Amino acid sequence: MNAKSLLIARSAAFLAEVKNKTAGEALEHWLNATHGPGSPLYDDLAGLIRQGVADGWAANVEIAGPHYRRSRLAEPSAATEYFSITAVYMDSMAGGHADDARVFRGDYHAHPYGELNMVIPVTTGAQLAGPLGWRGAGWTCPAPGSHHYPEARGGAVIALFFLPAGRIAYDIQPPLAA
């Protein structure tokens, strides 16, 4: 079995465990306590998705140049409990500057049914913004109906995310600045 197939199979077992849980603060705490860095699930998936990015089969579609890439690895199906599996690569320090406080902002979007988001820093200390604040290695879980700009700081990060029914909406507008 190749690395992509292994990642999908390992993800499917995880999704069977969480299929009846709702994204949000309680699930984020549970995922970080149960499947956070150092756990077999986190370490297995982190290794496989890092390999996928390095080998070019994950987060390989440029959205805004090589510092912001995304790819869907699996469509919702019975095998994935009707979750999609997607990888995103964001690098806040692209272009050679060394400002680790710089924040890179991706495309504004909404999560109609929520999102389970595994955060894998590529650069030591890199973080992704989540509903409970900045997160290094671990999980964020935006709740159903949430919307935001994905933001990274401190360098490169991979987000391996799982969407119920594959639902994500990029056709919404951010709120007007006050």
C-alpha positions as protocol buffer text, in pm:
chain_id: "A"
residue {
  index: 1
  type: MET
  ca { x: 0 y: 0 z: 0 }
}
residue {
  index: 2
  type: ASN
  ca { x: 140 y: 343 z: -92 }
}
residue {
  index: 3
  type: ALA
  ca { x: 163 y: 633 z: 155 }
}
residue {
  index: 4
  type: LYS
  ca { x: -153 y: 807 z: 27 }
}
residue {
  index: 5
  type: SER
  ca { x: -356 y: 487 z: 63 }
}
residue {
  index: 6
  type: LEU
  ca { x: -212 y: 436 z: 412 }
}
residue {
  index: 7
  type: LEU
  ca { x: -305 y: 792 z: 509 }
}
residue {
  index: 8
  type: ILE
  ca { x: -662 y: 745 z: 386 }
}
residue {
  index: 9
  type: ALA
  ca { x: -696 y: 407 z: 562 }
}
residue {
  index: 10
  type: ARG
  ca { x: -556 y: 547 z: 889 }
}
residue {
  index: 11
  type: SER
  ca { x: -785 y: 848 z: 857 }
}
residue {
  index: 12
  type: ALA
  ca { x: -1087 y: 623 z: 790 }
}
residue {
  index: 13
  type: ALA
  ca { x: -1032 y: 437 z: 1118 }
}
residue {
  index: 14
  type: PHE
  ca { x: -1014 y: 772 z: 1301 }
}
residue {
  index: 15
  type: LEU
  ca { x: -1325 y: 903 z: 1125 }
}
residue {
  index: 16
  type: ALA
  ca { x: -1519 y: 593 z: 1232 }
}
residue {
  index: 17
  type: GLU
  ca { x: -1433 y: 689 z: 1589 }
}
residue {
  index: 18
  type: VAL
  ca { x: -1545 y: 1053 z: 1559 }
}
residue {
  index: 19
  type: LYS
  ca { x: -1829 y: 1031 z: 1304 }
}
residue {
  index: 20
  type: ASN
  ca { x: -2099 y: 1110 z: 1562 }
}
residue {
  index: 21
  type: LYS
  ca { x: -1914 y: 1393 z: 1736 }
}
residue {
  index: 22
  type: THR
  ca { x: -1976 y: 1760 z: 1658 }
}
residue {
  index: 23
  type: ALA
  ca { x: -1691 y: 1999 z: 1581 }
}
residue {
  index: 24
  type: GLY
  ca { x: -1642 y: 2272 z: 1839 }
}
residue {
  index: 25
  type: GLU
  ca { x: -1460 y: 2354 z: 2161 }
}
residue {
  index: 26
  type: ALA
  ca { x: -1538 y: 2028 z: 2346 }
}
residue {
  index: 27
  type: LEU
  ca { x: -1421 y: 1813 z: 2054 }
}
residue {
  index: 28
  type: GLU
  ca { x: -1106 y: 2023 z: 2013 }
}
residue {
  index: 29
  type: HIS
  ca { x: -1014 y: 1961 z: 2377 }
}
residue {
  index: 30
  type: TRP
  ca { x: -1092 y: 1589 z: 2344 }
}
residue {
  index: 31
  type: LEU
  ca { x: -888 y: 1548 z: 2024 }
}
residue {
  index: 32
  type: ASN
  ca { x: -585 y: 1722 z: 2175 }
}
residue {
  index: 33
  type: ALA
  ca { x: -608 y: 1507 z: 2489 }
}
residue {
  index: 34
  type: THR
  ca { x: -679 y: 1180 z: 2308 }
}
residue {
  index: 35
  type: HIS
  ca { x: -508 y: 1212 z: 1968 }
}
residue {
  index: 36
  type: GLY
  ca { x: -261 y: 1496 z: 2015 }
}
residue {
  index: 37
  type: PRO
  ca { x: 111 y: 1499 z: 1934 }
}
residue {
  index: 38
  type: GLY
  ca { x: 282 y: 1186 z: 2063 }
}
residue {
  index: 39
  type: SER
  ca { x: -26 y: 970 z: 2015 }
}
residue {
  index: 40
  type: PRO
  ca { x: -10 y: 690 z: 1759 }
}
residue {
  index: 41
  type: LEU
  ca { x: -280 y: 851 z: 1541 }
}
residue {
  index: 42
  type: TYR
  ca { x: -125 y: 1198 z: 1535 }
}
residue {
  index: 43
  type: ASP
  ca { x: 227 y: 1071 z: 1477 }
}
residue {
  index: 44
  type: ASP
  ca { x: 119 y: 829 z: 1201 }
}
residue {
  index: 45
  type: LEU
  ca { x: -88 y: 1089 z: 1013 }
}
residue {
  index: 46
  type: ALA
  ca { x: 175 y: 1362 z: 1060 }
}
residue {
  index: 47
  type: GLY
  ca { x: 445 y: 1139 z: 914 }
}
residue {
  index: 48
  type: LEU
  ca { x: 231 y: 1035 z: 619 }
}
residue {
  index: 49
  type: ILE
  ca { x: 114 y: 1387 z: 532 }
}
residue {
  index: 50
  type: ARG
  ca { x: 469 y: 1525 z: 562 }
}
residue {
  index: 51
  type: GLN
  ca { x: 576 y: 1251 z: 320 }
}
residue {
  index: 52
  type: GLY
  ca { x: 288 y: 1343 z: 88 }
}
residue {
  index: 53
  type: VAL
  ca { x: 387 y: 1709 z: 78 }
}
residue {
  index: 54
  type: ALA
  ca { x: 753 y: 1616 z: 20 }
}
residue {
  index: 55
  type: ASP
  ca { x: 660 y: 1363 z: -252 }
}
residue {
  index: 56
  type: GLY
  ca { x: 418 y: 1603 z: -422 }
}
residue {
  index: 57
  type: TRP
  ca { x: 87 y: 1418 z: -385 }
}
residue {
  index: 58
  type: ALA
  ca { x: -51 y: 1628 z: -96 }
}
residue {
  index: 59
  type: ALA
  ca { x: -111 y: 2006 z: -86 }
}
residue {
  index: 60
  type: ASN
  ca { x: 20 y: 2020 z: -440 }
}
residue {
  index: 61
  type: VAL
  ca { x: -224 y: 2263 z: -607 }
}
residue {
  index: 62
  type: GLU
  ca { x: -105 y: 2624 z: -582 }
}
residue {
  index: 63
  type: ILE
  ca { x: -372 y: 2864 z: -458 }
}
residue {
  index: 64
  type: ALA
  ca { x: -151 y: 3174 z: -428 }
}
residue {
  index: 65
  type: GLY
  ca { x: 195 y: 3053 z: -523 }
}
residue {
  index: 66
  type: PRO
  ca { x: 408 y: 2783 z: -361 }
}
residue {
  index: 67
  type: HIS
  ca { x: 352 y: 2923 z: -10 }
}
residue {
  index: 68
  type: TYR
  ca { x: -25 y: 2847 z: -18 }
}
residue {
  index: 69
  type: ARG
  ca { x: -124 y: 2508 z: -163 }
}
residue {
  index: 70
  type: ARG
  ca { x: -416 y: 2273 z: -117 }
}
residue {
  index: 71
  type: SER
  ca { x: -544 y: 1937 z: -243 }
}
residue {
  index: 72
  type: ARG
  ca { x: -835 y: 1710 z: -170 }
}
residue {
  index: 73
  type: LEU
  ca { x: -701 y: 1363 z: -92 }
}
residue {
  index: 74
  type: ALA
  ca { x: -1034 y: 1181 z: -58 }
}
residue {
  index: 75
  type: GLU
  ca { x: -1391 y: 1272 z: -144 }
}
residue {
  index: 76
  type: PRO
  ca { x: -1668 y: 1193 z: 105 }
}
residue {
  index: 77
  type: SER
  ca { x: -1761 y: 825 z: 80 }
}
residue {
  index: 78
  type: ALA
  ca { x: -1882 y: 536 z: 291 }
}
residue {
  index: 79
  type: ALA
  ca { x: -1516 y: 439 z: 346 }
}
residue {
  index: 80
  type: THR
  ca { x: -1446 y: 779 z: 510 }
}
residue {
  index: 81
  type: GLU
  ca { x: -1778 y: 801 z: 699 }
}
residue {
  index: 82
  type: TYR
  ca { x: -1876 y: 1069 z: 444 }
}
residue {
  index: 83
  type: PHE
  ca { x: -1596 y: 1306 z: 545 }
}
residue {
  index: 84
  type: SER
  ca { x: -1359 y: 1451 z: 286 }
}
residue {
  index: 85
  type: ILE
  ca { x: -985 y: 1459 z: 354 }
}
residue {
  index: 86
  type: THR
  ca { x: -788 y: 1765 z: 242 }
}
residue {
  index: 87
  type: ALA
  ca { x: -433 y: 1891 z: 295 }
}
residue {
  index: 88
  type: VAL
  ca { x: -325 y: 2257 z: 300 }
}
residue {
  index: 89
  type: TYR
  ca { x: 28 y: 2395 z: 314 }
}
residue {
  index: 90
  type: MET
  ca { x: 76 y: 2756 z: 431 }
}
residue {
  index: 91
  type: ASP
  ca { x: 409 y: 2933 z: 481 }
}
residue {
  index: 92
  type: SER
  ca { x: 402 y: 3271 z: 652 }
}
residue {
  index: 93
  type: MET
  ca { x: 774 y: 3324 z: 596 }
}
residue {
  index: 94
  type: ALA
  ca { x: 784 y: 3255 z: 221 }
}
residue {
  index: 95
  type: GLY
  ca { x: 1009 y: 3479 z: 19 }
}
residue {
  index: 96
  type: GLY
  ca { x: 1311 y: 3451 z: 246 }
}
residue {
  index: 97
  type: HIS
  ca { x: 1213 y: 3701 z: 515 }
}
residue {
  index: 98
  type: ALA
  ca { x: 1266 y: 3593 z: 873 }
}
residue {
  index: 99
  type: ASP
  ca { x: 978 y: 3773 z: 1046 }
}
residue {
  index: 100
  type: ASP
  ca { x: 824 y: 3492 z: 1253 }
}
residue {
  index: 101
  type: ALA
  ca { x: 550 y: 3730 z: 1373 }
}
residue {
  index: 102
  type: ARG
  ca { x: 420 y: 3779 z: 1017 }
}
residue {
  index: 103
  type: VAL
  ca { x: 76 y: 3629 z: 967 }
}
residue {
  index: 104
  type: PHE
  ca { x: -21 y: 3476 z: 633 }
}
residue {
  index: 105
  type: ARG
  ca { x: -392 y: 3480 z: 556 }
}
residue {
  index: 106
  type: GLY
  ca { x: -558 y: 3230 z: 323 }
}
residue {
  index: 107
  type: ASP
  ca { x: -897 y: 3234 z: 153 }
}
residue {
  index: 108
  type: TYR
  ca { x: -1200 y: 3332 z: 360 }
}
residue {
  index: 109
  type: HIS
  ca { x: -1444 y: 3041 z: 394 }
}
residue {
  index: 110
  type: ALA
  ca { x: -1724 y: 2888 z: 600 }
}
residue {
  index: 111
  type: HIS
  ca { x: -1772 y: 2545 z: 756 }
}
residue {
  index: 112
  type: PRO
  ca { x: -2141 y: 2457 z: 713 }
}
residue {
  index: 113
  type: TYR
  ca { x: -2094 y: 2136 z: 917 }
}
residue {
  index: 114
  type: GLY
  ca { x: -1771 y: 2219 z: 1101 }
}
residue {
  index: 115
  type: GLU
  ca { x: -1416 y: 2097 z: 1051 }
}
residue {
  index: 116
  type: LEU
  ca { x: -1166 y: 1868 z: 1226 }
}
residue {
  index: 117
  type: ASN
  ca { x: -825 y: 2015 z: 1156 }
}
residue {
  index: 118
  type: MET
  ca { x: -496 y: 1845 z: 1242 }
}
residue {
  index: 119
  type: VAL
  ca { x: -211 y: 2099 z: 1260 }
}
residue {
  index: 120
  type: ILE
  ca { x: 139 y: 1978 z: 1165 }
}
residue {
  index: 121
  type: PRO
  ca { x: 414 y: 2241 z: 1192 }
}
residue {
  index: 122
  type: VAL
  ca { x: 683 y: 2210 z: 924 }
}
residue {
  index: 123
  type: THR
  ca { x: 887 y: 2496 z: 1070 }
}
residue {
  index: 124
  type: THR
  ca { x: 960 y: 2459 z: 1441 }
}
residue {
  index: 125
  type: GLY
  ca { x: 722 y: 2693 z: 1624 }
}
residue {
  index: 126
  type: ALA
  ca { x: 486 y: 2747 z: 1329 }
}
residue {
  index: 127
  type: GLN
  ca { x: 120 y: 2784 z: 1427 }
}
residue {
  index: 128
  type: LEU
  ca { x: -226 y: 2792 z: 1275 }
}
residue {
  index: 129
  type: ALA
  ca { x: -507 y: 3009 z: 1411 }
}
residue {
  index: 130
  type: GLY
  ca { x: -804 y: 2816 z: 1548 }
}
residue {
  index: 131
  type: PRO
  ca { x: -1124 y: 2907 z: 1730 }
}
residue {
  index: 132
  type: LEU
  ca { x: -945 y: 2871 z: 2066 }
}
residue {
  index: 133
  type: GLY
  ca { x: -639 y: 3072 z: 1959 }
}
residue {
  index: 134
  type: TRP
  ca { x: -306 y: 2990 z: 1796 }
}
residue {
  index: 135
  type: ARG
  ca { x: -224 y: 2619 z: 1777 }
}
residue {
  index: 136
  type: GLY
  ca { x: 109 y: 2453 z: 1708 }
}
residue {
  index: 137
  type: ALA
  ca { x: 106 y: 2075 z: 1675 }
}
residue {
  index: 138
  type: GLY
  ca { x: -240 y: 1942 z: 1760 }
}
residue {
  index: 139
  type: TRP
  ca { x: -602 y: 1998 z: 1659 }
}
residue {
  index: 140
  type: THR
  ca { x: -847 y: 2281 z: 1596 }
}
residue {
  index: 141
  type: CYS
  ca { x: -1221 y: 2225 z: 1546 }
}
residue {
  index: 142
  type: PRO
  ca { x: -1417 y: 2514 z: 1399 }
}
residue {
  index: 143
  type: ALA
  ca { x: -1786 y: 2459 z: 1482 }
}
residue {
  index: 144
  type: PRO
  ca { x: -2068 y: 2420 z: 1229 }
}
residue {
  index: 145
  type: GLY
  ca { x: -2154 y: 2757 z: 1080 }
}
residue {
  index: 146
  type: SER
  ca { x: -1815 y: 2910 z: 1163 }
}
residue {
  index: 147
  type: HIS
  ca { x: -1625 y: 3117 z: 908 }
}
residue {
  index: 148
  type: HIS
  ca { x: -1277 y: 3267 z: 902 }
}
residue {
  index: 149
  type: TYR
  ca { x: -957 y: 3341 z: 718 }
}
residue {
  index: 150
  type: PRO
  ca { x: -712 y: 3057 z: 780 }
}
residue {
  index: 151
  type: GLU
  ca { x: -399 y: 3215 z: 927 }
}
residue {
  index: 152
  type: ALA
  ca { x: -47 y: 3083 z: 981 }
}
residue {
  index: 153
  type: ARG
  ca { x: 249 y: 3240 z: 1160 }
}
residue {
  index: 154
  type: GLY
  ca { x: 601 y: 3138 z: 1249 }
}
residue {
  index: 155
  type: GLY
  ca { x: 674 y: 2960 z: 922 }
}
residue {
  index: 156
  type: ALA
  ca { x: 530 y: 2664 z: 736 }
}
residue {
  index: 157
  type: VAL
  ca { x: 243 y: 2449 z: 859 }
}
residue {
  index: 158
  type: ILE
  ca { x: 39 y: 2166 z: 711 }
}
residue {
  index: 159
  type: ALA
  ca { x: -330 y: 2138 z: 795 }
}
residue {
  index: 160
  type: LEU
  ca { x: -483 y: 1795 z: 738 }
}
residue {
  index: 161
  type: PHE
  ca { x: -854 y: 1857 z: 763 }
}
residue {
  index: 162
  type: PHE
  ca { x: -1164 y: 1645 z: 767 }
}
residue {
  index: 163
  type: LEU
  ca { x: -1496 y: 1797 z: 654 }
}
residue {
  index: 164
  type: PRO
  ca { x: -1834 y: 1633 z: 721 }
}
residue {
  index: 165
  type: ALA
  ca { x: -1995 y: 1572 z: 380 }
}
residue {
  index: 166
  type: GLY
  ca { x: -1696 y: 1754 z: 227 }
}
residue {
  index: 167
  type: ARG
  ca { x: -1873 y: 2083 z: 289 }
}
residue {
  index: 168
  type: ILE
  ca { x: -1670 y: 2403 z: 277 }
}
residue {
  index: 169
  type: ALA
  ca { x: -1792 y: 2731 z: 129 }
}
residue {
  index: 170
  type: TYR
  ca { x: -1559 y: 2978 z: -41 }
}
residue {
  index: 171
  type: ASP
  ca { x: -1845 y: 3175 z: -197 }
}
residue {
  index: 172
  type: ILE
  ca { x: -1914 y: 3391 z: 109 }
}
residue {
  index: 173
  type: GLN
  ca { x: -1794 y: 3740 z: 187 }
}
residue {
  index: 174
  type: PRO
  ca { x: -1603 y: 3837 z: 501 }
}
residue {
  index: 175
  type: PRO
  ca { x: -1778 y: 4080 z: 734 }
}
residue {
  index: 176
  type: LEU
  ca { x: -1714 y: 4447 z: 668 }
}
residue {
  index: 177
  type: ALA
  ca { x: -1447 y: 4602 z: 891 }
}
residue {
  index: 178
  type: ALA
  ca { x: -1601 y: 4812 z: 1166 }
}
